[in-house]
Amino acid sequence: MVPAQSENKSAYLDMAKKAAPIFAENGATGLIECWGDDVMDGKVTDLKKAVQLNDKETVVFSWLWWPDKATCDAAAPAIMADERMKPEGPMPFDTKRMIYAAFEVSYDTGDSGKFRYVDGMVASVPDSDRKAFVHHAAVTARLFQEHGALRVVNGWGVDVPAGKVTDFRRAVQAKDGETVVMGWIEWPDKPTRDAGMRALMDDSRMREAPSPWNGQLAIFGGFLPILDTSHA
């Protein structure tokens, strides 16, 4: 997740397109970049606060798919050493406020084709509640799909580094004994997402599936995909 300069969206996209084949050469199976569209303000935490966003910036939510952790770990030093990764000009985002981590997929309804809208979420869950987290994901995913979602994915943090300025743990005020989790919901388009979310708010089954995380500290928002190499 990064705070990108709103006026330099094209420069950010160009940078992502340049990096995508390098990631692929090193084993990544997909790079997805999503531009902030419906990123709401929270009373305590939110995606904007997570990256210390200013008025001239937009939150970008992105992820890389890897076949396994071993491939990801092996690729990291090679990518860092690749001369092609060096920027050709000013960076279109503040690298000091970028937050990143590695997550192990805990629940995935499976790829259902090209998507045109994404809801992203980050929260924290007690370490001992991983099974409850997966169960909750399975229950609510079915409801999301009933109301138009294409796919639901949830990941369990396995390498969540501390940052000097920002990081995932601070973003959701994770305590000792808690794990950072992230996930996203893929939709065919924004109108379907908006209608689906309204229907879910009225669906009593959502209230019957209490989440294992602190909802007051979870951060989420809607995004428009600007690059998706997994469906190239």
SVG drawing of the C-alpha trace seen along z (x, -y; Angstrom):
<svg xmlns="http://www.w3.org/2000/svg" viewBox="-32 -19 54 43">
<polyline fill="none" stroke="black" stroke-width="0.4" points="0.0,0.0 1.5,-3.4 0.5,-7.1 0.8,-7.9 0.8,-11.4 -2.7,-11.9 -1.5,-14.0 1.1,-11.4 -1.2,-8.4 0.2,-7.7 3.8,-7.8 2.8,-5.3 1.2,-3.0 4.3,-3.2 6.5,-2.3 4.3,0.7 4.2,1.9 8.0,1.7 8.3,3.8 5.7,6.4 7.8,8.5 10.8,8.4 8.5,9.9 7.3,12.5 10.8,13.5 11.5,14.3 8.4,16.4 5.5,14.1 2.3,15.2 0.5,11.8 0.8,8.2 -2.4,6.2 -2.4,2.5 -5.6,0.7 -6.2,-3.1 -8.2,-4.5 -11.7,-5.3 -14.0,-5.0 -11.5,-5.3 -13.6,-6.4 -12.4,-8.3 -12.4,-6.4 -12.7,-7.7 -9.7,-5.8 -8.0,-4.1 -8.3,-4.1 -6.3,-3.5 -5.4,-7.2 -4.0,-7.3 -2.1,-4.1 0.1,-5.8 -0.2,-9.3 -1.9,-10.5 -1.9,-14.2 -4.5,-16.1 -2.5,-15.7 -2.2,-11.9 -4.3,-8.8 -4.0,-5.4 -2.9,-2.6 -3.7,1.0 -1.7,3.7 -0.5,7.2 1.8,9.8 0.8,13.4 3.5,16.0 3.1,19.8 4.7,20.3 6.8,18.6 10.0,20.2 9.7,18.7 8.9,15.3 11.9,15.4 14.3,16.5 13.1,13.8 13.5,10.9 17.4,10.5 17.4,10.9 14.7,8.3 16.5,5.9 19.7,6.3 18.1,6.0 19.3,2.7 16.0,2.4 14.2,1.8 16.1,-1.5 13.8,-4.5 14.4,-6.6 13.1,-9.7 11.4,-11.0 9.3,-8.3 5.6,-8.9 5.1,-8.0 6.8,-8.4 8.8,-5.2 9.2,-6.1 5.4,-5.8 5.0,-2.6 3.7,0.4 4.1,4.0 4.1,7.5 3.9,11.1 0.6,13.1 -0.3,16.7 -3.6,17.3 -6.0,18.7 -9.2,18.7 -9.8,18.2 -13.1,18.8 -11.1,19.1 -10.6,17.0 -13.8,16.2 -12.5,14.1 -11.7,10.5 -12.8,8.0 -13.2,4.2 -13.6,3.2 -12.0,4.3 -12.7,3.8 -9.5,4.1 -9.4,4.8 -6.6,5.0 -7.2,5.9 -5.7,7.8 -6.7,11.1 -5.6,12.9 -2.9,15.4 -5.0,18.2 -8.0,17.4 -6.8,18.4 -9.4,21.1 -12.1,18.7 -10.7,16.2 -10.9,18.9 -14.4,20.0 -15.7,16.4 -14.1,15.9 -15.9,19.0 -19.3,17.9 -19.2,14.3 -17.6,15.1 -20.8,17.1 -22.9,14.1 -20.7,11.7 -21.0,14.0 -24.7,14.2 -24.8,10.5 -22.6,10.2 -19.0,10.6 -16.7,12.7 -14.1,13.7 -13.1,13.3 -9.5,13.8 -8.1,13.6 -4.5,13.8 -2.7,14.4 0.4,12.3 3.6,14.4 6.2,11.7 5.0,8.2 8.1,6.0 8.2,2.9 8.7,-0.3 10.4,-3.5 7.4,-5.7 4.5,-3.4 3.7,0.3 0.8,2.7 0.8,3.3 0.6,-0.4 -2.1,-0.8 -4.5,1.4 -3.0,0.8 -2.2,4.5 -1.3,5.6 1.2,8.2 -0.3,11.6 -2.2,10.5 -1.5,11.2 -2.2,8.7 -4.6,10.1 -5.6,8.7 -8.1,9.6 -10.0,8.3 -13.3,8.8 -13.4,8.7 -16.5,7.4 -17.5,7.2 -18.0,3.4 -18.6,0.6 -22.5,0.6 -22.6,4.3 -20.4,3.6 -22.5,0.7 -25.7,2.6 -24.1,5.7 -22.8,3.7 -26.2,2.1 -27.9,5.6 -25.3,7.0 -25.9,4.2 -29.5,5.4 -28.7,9.1 -29.2,10.5 -26.9,13.4 -23.9,10.9 -24.8,10.0 -25.0,13.7 -21.3,14.2 -19.3,12.2 -15.8,11.5 -12.7,12.5 -11.1,9.1 -11.8,5.7 -14.0,4.0 -13.4,0.6 -9.7,0.9 -10.1,2.6 -9.3,0.5 -10.9,0.8 -11.9,-0.9 -12.9,-0.6 -10.4,-0.6 -10.3,-0.6 -7.8,1.9 -5.3,0.1 -3.1,3.1 -3.7,6.8 -1.1,9.1 -2.7,12.2 -5.3,12.1 -2.9,10.8"/>
</svg>
